[in-house]
Amino acid sequence: MAVPKQKQSSARRDKRRAQHKISAPTYNLCPQCHSPRLPHRVCPECGHYGRRQVQEPAGQPPLGEEQSQQSQ
């Protein structure tokens, strides 16, 4: 079994570990509303993914509830 002959110094060890850092998340602009969002995720502001709307926007009720509230 391979065993190191000499101890690695702490400076050498720490120089190697200096590259193991967390990077800040990247943000892209939504192509519809131009608000910042995480890449490859649905926009939380307008509900678009790519060029199509896949869910209702955050502050609005679903389409079915909106019509039922007006009739009451």
MILUM-208030 format. One record per atom (N, C-alpha, C): residue number from 1; atom name; x, y negated, z negated. Coordinates in nm, 3 decimals. Layout:
BEGIN
 num atomo       x       y       z
 NUM    CA       X       Y       Z
...
REM end
This chain:
BEGIN
 num atomo       x       y       z
   1     N   0.084   0.118   0.000
   1    CA   0.000   0.000   0.000
   1     C   0.088  -0.124   0.000
   2     N   0.050  -0.224   0.080
   2    CA   0.131  -0.345   0.092
   2     C   0.113  -0.434  -0.030
   3     N   0.226  -0.476  -0.088
   3    CA   0.224  -0.565  -0.203
   3     C   0.318  -0.682  -0.174
   4     N   0.277  -0.806  -0.199
   4    CA   0.366  -0.920  -0.172
   4     C   0.489  -0.917  -0.263
   5     N   0.604  -0.955  -0.204
   5    CA   0.727  -0.956  -0.282
   5     C   0.735  -1.079  -0.372
   6     N   0.683  -1.192  -0.324
   6    CA   0.691  -1.316  -0.400
   6     C   0.551  -1.373  -0.422
   7     N   0.540  -1.446  -0.530
   7    CA   0.414  -1.514  -0.560
   7     C   0.397  -1.633  -0.465
   8     N   0.276  -1.652  -0.413
   8    CA   0.248  -1.771  -0.332
   8     C   0.236  -1.890  -0.427
   9     N   0.298  -2.001  -0.391
   9    CA   0.289  -2.119  -0.476
   9     C   0.148  -2.177  -0.471
  10     N   0.112  -2.252  -0.573
  10    CA  -0.022  -2.310  -0.577
  10     C  -0.038  -2.416  -0.469
  11     N   0.068  -2.485  -0.432
  11    CA   0.059  -2.585  -0.325
  11     C   0.029  -2.517  -0.191
  12     N   0.093  -2.405  -0.166
  12    CA   0.067  -2.332  -0.041
  12     C  -0.076  -2.278  -0.038
  13     N  -0.120  -2.227  -0.152
  13    CA  -0.257  -2.176  -0.161
  13     C  -0.358  -2.289  -0.142
  14     N  -0.334  -2.405  -0.205
  14    CA  -0.428  -2.515  -0.197
  14     C  -0.431  -2.578  -0.059
  15     N  -0.319  -2.578   0.014
  15    CA  -0.318  -2.630   0.152
  15     C  -0.406  -2.543   0.241
  16     N  -0.405  -2.414   0.218
  16    CA  -0.489  -2.324   0.296
  16     C  -0.636  -2.347   0.263
  17     N  -0.667  -2.368   0.137
  17    CA  -0.806  -2.386   0.094
  17     C  -0.861  -2.525   0.125
  18     N  -0.775  -2.618   0.163
  18    CA  -0.821  -2.753   0.192
  18     C  -0.913  -2.757   0.313
  19     N  -0.907  -2.657   0.399
  19    CA  -0.992  -2.653   0.518
  19     C  -1.130  -2.597   0.489
  20     N  -1.152  -2.541   0.372
  20    CA  -1.279  -2.478   0.338
  20     C  -1.371  -2.580   0.273
  21     N  -1.418  -2.674   0.350
  21    CA  -1.502  -2.779   0.295
  21     C  -1.638  -2.778   0.365
  22     N  -1.735  -2.834   0.299
  22    CA  -1.870  -2.841   0.355
  22     C  -1.881  -2.969   0.437
  23     N  -1.935  -2.956   0.557
  23    CA  -1.954  -3.074   0.640
  23     C  -2.096  -3.127   0.622
  24     N  -2.114  -3.255   0.648
  24    CA  -2.246  -3.316   0.637
  24     C  -2.336  -3.263   0.749
  25     N  -2.466  -3.249   0.724
  25    CA  -2.554  -3.200   0.830
  25     C  -2.563  -3.299   0.943
  26     N  -2.574  -3.248   1.065
  26    CA  -2.586  -3.335   1.181
  26     C  -2.733  -3.363   1.207
  27     N  -2.762  -3.481   1.255
  27    CA  -2.897  -3.522   1.288
  27     C  -2.902  -3.560   1.435
  28     N  -3.014  -3.525   1.499
  28    CA  -3.041  -3.566   1.636
  28     C  -3.164  -3.655   1.633
  29     N  -3.183  -3.732   1.740
  29    CA  -3.303  -3.812   1.752
  29     C  -3.410  -3.732   1.823
  30     N  -3.532  -3.743   1.774
  30    CA  -3.645  -3.676   1.838
  30     C  -3.668  -3.738   1.975
  31     N  -3.689  -3.659   2.080
  31    CA  -3.708  -3.717   2.214
  31     C  -3.841  -3.792   2.227
  32     N  -3.938  -3.769   2.137
  32    CA  -4.067  -3.837   2.147
  32     C  -4.071  -3.965   2.065
  33     N  -4.045  -3.953   1.934
  33    CA  -4.061  -4.069   1.845
  33     C  -3.927  -4.131   1.804
  34     N  -3.817  -4.070   1.840
  34    CA  -3.681  -4.120   1.813
  34     C  -3.649  -4.132   1.665
  35     N  -3.713  -4.052   1.581
  35    CA  -3.677  -4.048   1.440
  35     C  -3.572  -3.939   1.420
  36     N  -3.486  -3.952   1.319
  36    CA  -3.383  -3.849   1.299
  36     C  -3.443  -3.719   1.250
  37     N  -3.391  -3.608   1.302
  37    CA  -3.436  -3.475   1.261
  37     C  -3.320  -3.379   1.273
  38     N  -3.329  -3.264   1.206
  38    CA  -3.227  -3.161   1.217
  38     C  -3.238  -3.094   1.353
  39     N  -3.126  -3.054   1.413
  39    CA  -3.135  -2.989   1.544
  39     C  -3.203  -2.853   1.537
  40     N  -3.275  -2.817   1.642
  40    CA  -3.346  -2.690   1.655
  40     C  -3.455  -2.674   1.551
  41     N  -3.519  -2.787   1.513
  41    CA  -3.629  -2.783   1.417
  41     C  -3.740  -2.875   1.468
  42     N  -3.861  -2.849   1.423
  42    CA  -3.975  -2.932   1.459
  42     C  -3.958  -3.068   1.393
  43     N  -3.991  -3.173   1.465
  43    CA  -3.981  -3.309   1.411
  43     C  -4.086  -3.325   1.301
  44     N  -4.047  -3.367   1.180
  44    CA  -4.146  -3.381   1.073
  44     C  -4.239  -3.500   1.094
  45     N  -4.199  -3.597   1.175
  45    CA  -4.280  -3.717   1.193
  45     C  -4.392  -3.695   1.295
  46     N  -4.357  -3.641   1.413
  46    CA  -4.457  -3.631   1.520
  46     C  -4.498  -3.488   1.551
  47     N  -4.427  -3.388   1.500
  47    CA  -4.466  -3.249   1.521
  47     C  -4.422  -3.191   1.655
  48     N  -4.332  -3.256   1.726
  48    CA  -4.286  -3.208   1.856
  48     C  -4.161  -3.122   1.840
  49     N  -4.149  -3.024   1.926
  49    CA  -4.026  -2.945   1.938
  49     C  -3.993  -2.944   2.086
  50     N  -3.883  -3.006   2.122
  50    CA  -3.852  -3.023   2.264
  50     C  -3.947  -3.126   2.321
  51     N  -4.020  -3.089   2.425
  51    CA  -4.112  -3.183   2.489
  51     C  -4.259  -3.152   2.460
  52     N  -4.289  -3.057   2.371
  52    CA  -4.429  -3.024   2.346
  52     C  -4.461  -3.030   2.199
  53     N  -4.586  -3.057   2.167
  53    CA  -4.630  -3.068   2.029
  53     C  -4.669  -2.929   1.980
  54     N  -4.605  -2.885   1.872
  54    CA  -4.629  -2.751   1.821
  54     C  -4.702  -2.752   1.687
  55     N  -4.710  -2.867   1.620
  55    CA  -4.786  -2.876   1.496
  55     C  -4.835  -3.018   1.480
  56     N  -4.933  -3.035   1.391
  56    CA  -4.989  -3.166   1.366
  56     C  -4.886  -3.254   1.294
  57     N  -4.887  -3.384   1.318
  57    CA  -4.797  -3.473   1.244
  57     C  -4.822  -3.467   1.094
  58     N  -4.724  -3.509   1.017
  58    CA  -4.726  -3.489   0.871
  58     C  -4.841  -3.561   0.802
  59     N  -4.873  -3.684   0.837
  59    CA  -4.971  -3.762   0.763
  59     C  -5.113  -3.749   0.812
  60     N  -5.142  -3.667   0.912
  60    CA  -5.276  -3.660   0.969
  60     C  -5.339  -3.525   0.939
  61     N  -5.472  -3.521   0.919
  61    CA  -5.540  -3.392   0.898
  61     C  -5.551  -3.316   1.030
  62     N  -5.570  -3.184   1.027
  62    CA  -5.589  -3.108   1.150
  62     C  -5.710  -3.157   1.228
  63     N  -5.715  -3.126   1.356
  63    CA  -5.820  -3.178   1.443
  63     C  -5.959  -3.135   1.399
  64     N  -5.980  -3.013   1.352
  64    CA  -6.110  -2.965   1.309
  64     C  -6.164  -3.041   1.189
  65     N  -6.081  -3.073   1.093
  65    CA  -6.125  -3.145   0.974
  65     C  -6.161  -3.288   1.006
  66     N  -6.095  -3.349   1.099
  66    CA  -6.119  -3.487   1.134
  66     C  -6.260  -3.505   1.190
  67     N  -6.306  -3.412   1.273
  67    CA  -6.438  -3.421   1.334
  67     C  -6.547  -3.391   1.231
  68     N  -6.523  -3.299   1.139
  68    CA  -6.624  -3.264   1.040
  68     C  -6.645  -3.376   0.939
  69     N  -6.543  -3.455   0.908
  69    CA  -6.556  -3.565   0.814
  69     C  -6.637  -3.678   0.874
  70     N  -6.629  -3.700   1.004
  70    CA  -6.703  -3.807   1.069
  70     C  -6.852  -3.776   1.074
  71     N  -6.890  -3.650   1.086
  71    CA  -7.030  -3.613   1.099
  71     C  -7.103  -3.617   0.965
  72     N  -7.033  -3.618   0.853
  72    CA  -7.097  -3.618   0.721
  72     C  -7.135  -3.752   0.674
REM end
